[in-house]
Amino acid sequence: MERHNRFWRVILLSPPFFVFGLFIIWPLFSSFYYSFTNWNGFDSNYDYVGFANFSKIVTDQLFLNAAINTTIWMIVAIVVPTLLGLFLALLLDSKVTGAGAFKTIFYLPICLSAVIVGQIWVWIYQPDWGLLNTLLSHVAGERMRFAWLAKPDTALYAVIVAWCWQQTGLSMVIYLAGLTAIPEDLIEVCSIEGASRWQRISHVIVPLLTPSTVVVIALSVINSLKGFDILYIMTGGGPFNSSDTLAVHMYNESFRKYLMGYGSAISVVLFLIALAIISIYFRQLKKVDRIYG
């Protein structure tokens, strides 16, 4: 009987393992291999160049610019959705009228693909008839024609706003799940002891939401590192590489300049950064489990 069950487990698990290996594992190892070559993506003849691509990364100003933009993106992607998600969760958990409807409204953006979100915000930022400039025109009393996505000073931050708008709903749901695990008796005791609303939040609720915060921050970092589609739809990394991130820079080097070897080296660096962050996340998760588990 055990042999029969093992046979069917192998049969049923083989197709998904094959697909996973074909589309995930094989491209991963291929990227590592091609990062040591000068392959252009088409020609079957290419040379082994060793660590030349990685040496180029160190001196590549576009890579440095993309790394700085990725750092800015990551910091804002951690802070804004985390704080807004926590605020919305606390607000909706306090028995606000129509809380169910508001939860659906705030969570809806995360259900949309990044391509759709990007296109929505392209329309919002449109200089002539976009929603943002129209609202600012009514407030300022004069016609606004500011091109938010075409200015190097504002392009990156305009995309980050769209990204945070989409990701906040996910943070809110995670915090709402964490709030359900906090005993109501504990909150009632704090109220009886004379603790104010702010004191209950800052000294009791927020510390008990530490496991949820770890998950929210980890997801924000991982999602920000792989963020590509919304940037590609809204700016393509421009203007003048002002909104270029590591993911977009990797795409441009690989599929626009046909430097597939160099693009693979960038992807390896991005993979190692993500791996380091994930390792830190699991280490912190173990500490949280020991404290709160």
The 8 nearest C-alpha neighbors of each residue, nearest first, counted from 0:
[[1, 3, 2, 4, 5, 6, 7, 8],
 [2, 0, 4, 3, 5, 6, 7, 8],
 [1, 3, 5, 0, 4, 6, 7, 8],
 [2, 4, 0, 6, 1, 5, 7, 8],
 [5, 3, 1, 7, 6, 2, 8, 0],
 [4, 6, 2, 8, 3, 7, 1, 9],
 [7, 5, 3, 9, 4, 8, 2, 10],
 [6, 8, 10, 4, 9, 5, 11, 3],
 [9, 7, 5, 11, 10, 6, 12, 4],
 [8, 10, 6, 12, 7, 11, 13, 5],
 [11, 9, 7, 8, 13, 12, 6, 14],
 [12, 10, 8, 9, 13, 7, 14, 15],
 [13, 11, 9, 10, 14, 15, 8, 16],
 [12, 14, 16, 10, 11, 15, 9, 17],
 [15, 13, 17, 16, 12, 18, 11, 10],
 [16, 14, 18, 17, 13, 12, 19, 11],
 [17, 15, 19, 13, 14, 18, 20, 12],
 [16, 18, 14, 20, 15, 19, 13, 21],
 [17, 19, 21, 15, 20, 16, 22, 14],
 [20, 18, 16, 23, 17, 22, 21, 15],
 [19, 21, 24, 17, 23, 18, 22, 25],
 [20, 22, 18, 25, 19, 23, 17, 24],
 [21, 23, 19, 20, 18, 26, 25, 24],
 [24, 22, 19, 20, 26, 25, 21, 27],
 [23, 25, 20, 27, 26, 21, 28, 22],
 [24, 26, 27, 28, 21, 23, 20, 29],
 [27, 25, 29, 28, 23, 24, 30, 22],
 [28, 26, 24, 30, 25, 29, 23, 31],
 [27, 29, 31, 25, 30, 26, 32, 24],
 [30, 28, 26, 32, 31, 27, 25, 33],
 [31, 29, 263, 33, 27, 28, 32, 34],
 [32, 30, 28, 34, 29, 33, 267, 27],
 [31, 33, 29, 30, 34, 35, 28, 36],
 [32, 34, 36, 260, 30, 35, 31, 29],
 [33, 35, 264, 263, 260, 31, 32, 36],
 [36, 34, 49, 33, 48, 47, 32, 50],
 [37, 35, 47, 48, 33, 260, 46, 38],
 [36, 38, 260, 46, 45, 39, 48, 47],
 [39, 37, 260, 45, 36, 259, 40, 258],
 [40, 38, 259, 258, 257, 41, 42, 37],
 [39, 41, 259, 38, 257, 42, 258, 253],
 [42, 40, 39, 43, 38, 257, 44, 259],
 [43, 41, 44, 40, 39, 45, 38, 37],
 [42, 44, 45, 41, 38, 40, 39, 46],
 [45, 43, 42, 46, 38, 41, 39, 37],
 [46, 44, 38, 37, 43, 36, 47, 42],
 [47, 45, 36, 37, 48, 44, 38, 35],
 [46, 48, 36, 49, 35, 37, 45, 33],
 [49, 47, 36, 35, 51, 46, 50, 37],
 [50, 48, 35, 51, 47, 36, 52, 34],
 [49, 51, 53, 52, 35, 54, 48, 34],
 [52, 50, 54, 53, 49, 48, 55, 35],
 [53, 51, 55, 261, 54, 50, 264, 56],
 [52, 54, 56, 50, 55, 51, 264, 57],
 [55, 53, 51, 56, 52, 57, 50, 58],
 [56, 54, 52, 53, 58, 57, 59, 51],
 [55, 57, 53, 59, 54, 58, 62, 52],
 [56, 58, 55, 54, 59, 53, 63, 62],
 [59, 57, 55, 56, 60, 54, 63, 62],
 [58, 60, 56, 62, 61, 57, 55, 63],
 [61, 59, 63, 62, 64, 58, 57, 56],
 [62, 60, 64, 63, 59, 65, 240, 248],
 [61, 63, 65, 59, 60, 64, 66, 56],
 [64, 62, 60, 66, 61, 65, 67, 59],
 [63, 65, 61, 67, 62, 66, 60, 68],
 [64, 66, 244, 62, 68, 243, 245, 63],
 [65, 67, 69, 63, 64, 68, 245, 62],
 [68, 66, 70, 64, 69, 65, 63, 71],
 [67, 69, 65, 71, 70, 66, 244, 72],
 [68, 70, 72, 66, 244, 67, 71, 73],
 [69, 71, 73, 67, 72, 68, 74, 66],
 [72, 70, 68, 74, 69, 73, 75, 67],
 [71, 73, 69, 70, 75, 74, 76, 68],
 [74, 72, 76, 70, 71, 75, 223, 220],
 [75, 73, 77, 71, 76, 72, 70, 78],
 [74, 76, 78, 77, 72, 73, 79, 71],
 [77, 75, 73, 74, 78, 72, 79, 219],
 [78, 76, 74, 75, 219, 216, 81, 79],
 [77, 79, 75, 81, 76, 80, 82, 74],
 [78, 80, 82, 81, 75, 83, 76, 77],
 [81, 79, 167, 83, 84, 82, 163, 78],
 [82, 80, 84, 78, 79, 83, 77, 170],
 [83, 81, 85, 79, 84, 80, 78, 86],
 [82, 84, 86, 80, 85, 81, 79, 87],
 [85, 83, 171, 170, 81, 167, 87, 82],
 [84, 86, 88, 82, 83, 87, 171, 81],
 [87, 85, 83, 89, 84, 88, 90, 82],
 [86, 88, 90, 84, 89, 85, 91, 83],
 [87, 89, 85, 171, 91, 175, 90, 86],
 [90, 88, 92, 86, 87, 91, 85, 93],
 [89, 91, 87, 88, 92, 93, 86, 95],
 [92, 90, 88, 93, 98, 89, 95, 87],
 [91, 93, 89, 90, 94, 88, 175, 95],
 [92, 94, 91, 90, 95, 89, 88, 98],
 [95, 93, 92, 91, 96, 98, 90, 97],
 [96, 94, 98, 93, 91, 97, 90, 92],
 [95, 97, 98, 94, 99, 91, 100, 101],
 [96, 98, 100, 99, 95, 101, 94, 102],
 [99, 97, 101, 95, 100, 91, 96, 102],
 [100, 98, 102, 101, 97, 103, 91, 96],
 [99, 101, 103, 102, 97, 98, 104, 105],
 [100, 102, 104, 98, 103, 99, 105, 97],
 [103, 101, 99, 105, 100, 104, 106, 98],
 [102, 104, 106, 100, 101, 105, 107, 99],
 [105, 103, 101, 107, 102, 106, 100, 108],
 [104, 106, 168, 102, 103, 107, 101, 108],
 [107, 105, 168, 103, 104, 108, 109, 102],
 [106, 108, 104, 110, 109, 105, 103, 111],
 [109, 107, 165, 110, 111, 106, 105, 168],
 [108, 110, 165, 111, 107, 106, 166, 168],
 [111, 109, 108, 107, 112, 106, 165, 113],
 [112, 110, 108, 109, 115, 113, 116, 107],
 [111, 113, 114, 115, 116, 110, 109, 108],
 [112, 114, 116, 229, 115, 117, 228, 111],
 [115, 113, 117, 112, 116, 229, 228, 118],
 [114, 116, 118, 112, 117, 113, 119, 111],
 [117, 115, 113, 119, 114, 118, 120, 112],
 [116, 118, 229, 114, 120, 115, 119, 233],
 [117, 119, 121, 115, 120, 116, 114, 122],
 [120, 118, 116, 122, 121, 117, 115, 123],
 [119, 121, 123, 122, 117, 118, 124, 116],
 [120, 122, 118, 124, 123, 119, 233, 125],
 [123, 121, 125, 120, 119, 124, 129, 118],
 [122, 124, 129, 120, 130, 121, 125, 131],
 [123, 125, 121, 129, 122, 131, 147, 120],
 [124, 126, 129, 122, 123, 127, 128, 121],
 [127, 125, 144, 146, 145, 129, 124, 128],
 [128, 126, 144, 125, 129, 132, 143, 133],
 [127, 129, 125, 126, 133, 130, 132, 122],
 [130, 128, 125, 123, 124, 122, 131, 132],
 [129, 131, 123, 133, 132, 134, 128, 124],
 [132, 130, 134, 133, 129, 123, 124, 135],
 [131, 133, 135, 143, 134, 129, 130, 136],
 [134, 132, 136, 130, 131, 135, 129, 128],
 [135, 133, 137, 131, 136, 132, 130, 138],
 [134, 136, 132, 138, 137, 133, 139, 131],
 [137, 135, 142, 133, 141, 139, 143, 134],
 [136, 138, 134, 140, 135, 139, 133, 141],
 [139, 137, 135, 136, 140, 134, 141, 133],
 [140, 138, 136, 141, 137, 135, 142, 143],
 [139, 141, 137, 136, 138, 142, 135, 143],
 [142, 140, 136, 139, 143, 137, 138, 135],
 [141, 143, 136, 144, 140, 133, 132, 137],
 [142, 144, 132, 136, 145, 141, 135, 133],
 [145, 143, 126, 127, 146, 132, 142, 125],
 [144, 146, 126, 143, 147, 132, 127, 125],
 [147, 145, 126, 149, 148, 144, 150, 125],
 [146, 148, 149, 153, 145, 150, 154, 124],
 [149, 147, 154, 146, 150, 234, 153, 157],
 [148, 150, 146, 147, 238, 154, 151, 237],
 [149, 151, 152, 153, 154, 148, 147, 146],
 [152, 150, 241, 154, 153, 238, 149, 239],
 [151, 153, 150, 154, 241, 155, 156, 147],
 [152, 154, 156, 150, 151, 155, 147, 157],
 [153, 155, 148, 157, 151, 156, 150, 147],
 [156, 154, 242, 158, 157, 153, 159, 241],
 [155, 157, 159, 158, 153, 154, 160, 152],
 [156, 158, 154, 160, 159, 155, 153, 147],
 [157, 159, 161, 155, 156, 160, 162, 154],
 [158, 160, 156, 162, 161, 157, 163, 155],
 [161, 159, 163, 157, 158, 162, 164, 156],
 [160, 162, 164, 158, 159, 163, 120, 165],
 [161, 163, 159, 165, 160, 164, 158, 166],
 [164, 162, 166, 160, 165, 161, 80, 167],
 [165, 163, 161, 162, 167, 166, 160, 108],
 [164, 166, 108, 109, 162, 163, 167, 161],
 [167, 165, 163, 169, 168, 164, 109, 80],
 [168, 166, 80, 170, 84, 169, 164, 163],
 [169, 167, 106, 171, 105, 170, 166, 109],
 [168, 170, 172, 171, 167, 166, 173, 109],
 [171, 169, 84, 167, 173, 168, 172, 215],
 [170, 172, 84, 168, 88, 174, 169, 173],
 [171, 173, 175, 169, 174, 170, 176, 168],
 [174, 172, 176, 170, 175, 171, 211, 177],
 [173, 175, 177, 171, 176, 172, 211, 88],
 [176, 174, 172, 178, 88, 177, 173, 171],
 [175, 177, 173, 174, 179, 178, 172, 180],
 [178, 176, 174, 175, 180, 179, 211, 208],
 [177, 179, 175, 180, 181, 176, 174, 208],
 [178, 180, 176, 177, 181, 175, 182, 174],
 [179, 181, 178, 177, 182, 176, 183, 207],
 [180, 182, 178, 179, 183, 177, 207, 204],
 [183, 181, 184, 185, 180, 186, 179, 178],
 [182, 184, 186, 185, 187, 181, 188, 179],
 [183, 185, 187, 182, 186, 188, 189, 181],
 [184, 186, 188, 183, 187, 182, 189, 181],
 [185, 187, 189, 183, 188, 184, 190, 182],
 [188, 186, 190, 184, 189, 185, 191, 183],
 [187, 189, 191, 185, 190, 186, 184, 192],
 [190, 188, 192, 186, 187, 194, 191, 185],
 [189, 191, 187, 193, 194, 192, 188, 186],
 [192, 190, 188, 193, 189, 187, 194, 186],
 [191, 193, 189, 190, 194, 188, 187, 195],
 [194, 192, 190, 191, 195, 189, 188, 198],
 [195, 193, 190, 189, 198, 192, 199, 196],
 [194, 196, 198, 197, 199, 193, 190, 189],
 [197, 195, 199, 198, 200, 194, 190, 201],
 [196, 198, 200, 195, 199, 201, 194, 202],
 [199, 197, 195, 201, 200, 196, 202, 194],
 [200, 198, 203, 196, 197, 202, 201, 194],
 [199, 201, 204, 197, 198, 203, 205, 202],
 [200, 202, 198, 205, 199, 203, 197, 204],
 [203, 201, 199, 198, 200, 204, 206, 205],
 [202, 204, 199, 200, 206, 205, 201, 207],
 [203, 205, 200, 207, 206, 208, 199, 201],
 [204, 206, 208, 207, 201, 200, 203, 202],
 [207, 205, 208, 209, 204, 203, 202, 201],
 [206, 208, 204, 205, 209, 203, 181, 210],
 [209, 207, 205, 211, 206, 210, 177, 212],
 [208, 210, 212, 211, 206, 207, 213, 205],
 [211, 209, 213, 212, 208, 287, 214, 207],
 [212, 210, 214, 208, 209, 213, 177, 174],
 [213, 211, 209, 215, 214, 210, 216, 208],
 [212, 214, 210, 216, 211, 215, 217, 209],
 [213, 215, 217, 211, 212, 216, 218, 210],
 [214, 216, 212, 218, 217, 213, 170, 219],
 [217, 215, 219, 213, 218, 214, 77, 212],
 [218, 216, 214, 220, 219, 215, 213, 221],
 [217, 219, 221, 215, 220, 216, 222, 214],
 [220, 218, 216, 222, 217, 77, 221, 223],
 [219, 221, 223, 217, 218, 222, 73, 216],
 [220, 222, 218, 224, 223, 219, 217, 225],
 [221, 223, 219, 225, 224, 220, 218, 226],
 [222, 224, 226, 220, 221, 225, 73, 219],
 [225, 223, 221, 222, 226, 220, 73, 69],
 [224, 226, 222, 223, 227, 246, 221, 245],
 [227, 225, 223, 224, 222, 228, 246, 229],
 [228, 226, 230, 229, 246, 247, 231, 225],
 [227, 229, 231, 230, 114, 232, 113, 226],
 [228, 230, 117, 113, 232, 231, 114, 227],
 [231, 229, 233, 227, 228, 232, 234, 235],
 [230, 232, 235, 228, 229, 233, 234, 227],
 [231, 233, 229, 230, 117, 234, 228, 235],
 [232, 234, 230, 117, 231, 121, 229, 235],
 [235, 233, 236, 237, 230, 231, 232, 148],
 [236, 234, 231, 237, 230, 232, 233, 247],
 [237, 235, 243, 242, 234, 240, 247, 230],
 [238, 236, 240, 239, 234, 241, 242, 235],
 [237, 239, 240, 241, 151, 149, 236, 150],
 [238, 240, 237, 241, 151, 236, 242, 243],
 [241, 239, 237, 243, 236, 238, 242, 61],
 [240, 242, 151, 239, 237, 238, 243, 236],
 [243, 241, 155, 236, 237, 240, 154, 244],
 [242, 244, 236, 240, 65, 241, 247, 248],
 [245, 243, 65, 69, 247, 246, 68, 248],
 [244, 246, 248, 65, 247, 249, 66, 69],
 [245, 247, 249, 244, 248, 227, 225, 250],
 [248, 246, 250, 244, 249, 245, 243, 227],
 [249, 247, 245, 251, 250, 246, 244, 243],
 [248, 250, 262, 246, 252, 247, 251, 265],
 [251, 249, 247, 253, 248, 252, 254, 246],
 [252, 250, 255, 248, 253, 249, 254, 247],
 [251, 253, 256, 262, 249, 258, 250, 255],
 [254, 252, 259, 262, 257, 258, 250, 251],
 [255, 253, 257, 251, 250, 256, 252, 259],
 [256, 254, 251, 257, 252, 253, 250, 258],
 [255, 257, 252, 258, 254, 253, 251, 259],
 [258, 256, 253, 39, 254, 259, 255, 40],
 [259, 257, 253, 39, 261, 252, 256, 260],
 [258, 260, 253, 262, 39, 40, 257, 261],
 [261, 259, 34, 37, 38, 263, 33, 36],
 [260, 262, 264, 52, 263, 258, 259, 34],
 [261, 263, 253, 259, 249, 265, 252, 264],
 [262, 264, 34, 266, 30, 260, 261, 265],
 [265, 263, 34, 261, 267, 262, 266, 52],
 [266, 264, 262, 268, 263, 267, 249, 269],
 [265, 267, 263, 269, 264, 268, 270, 262],
 [268, 266, 270, 264, 265, 269, 271, 263],
 [267, 269, 265, 271, 270, 266, 272, 264],
 [270, 268, 266, 272, 267, 271, 265, 273],
 [269, 271, 267, 273, 268, 272, 266, 274],
 [270, 272, 274, 268, 273, 269, 275, 267],
 [273, 271, 269, 275, 274, 270, 268, 276],
 [272, 274, 270, 276, 271, 275, 277, 269],
 [273, 275, 271, 277, 272, 276, 270, 278],
 [276, 274, 278, 272, 273, 277, 271, 279],
 [277, 275, 279, 273, 278, 274, 280, 272],
 [276, 278, 280, 274, 279, 275, 273, 281],
 [279, 277, 275, 281, 280, 276, 274, 282],
 [280, 278, 282, 276, 277, 281, 283, 275],
 [279, 281, 277, 283, 278, 282, 284, 276],
 [282, 280, 284, 278, 283, 279, 285, 277],
 [283, 281, 279, 285, 284, 280, 278, 286],
 [282, 284, 286, 280, 285, 281, 279, 287],
 [283, 285, 281, 287, 286, 282, 280, 288],
 [284, 286, 288, 282, 283, 287, 281, 289],
 [287, 285, 283, 289, 284, 288, 290, 282],
 [286, 288, 284, 290, 285, 289, 291, 283],
 [289, 287, 292, 285, 291, 286, 290, 284],
 [288, 290, 286, 287, 292, 291, 285, 284],
 [291, 289, 287, 288, 292, 286, 285, 210],
 [292, 290, 288, 287, 289, 210, 207, 286],
 [291, 288, 289, 290, 287, 286, 285, 210]]
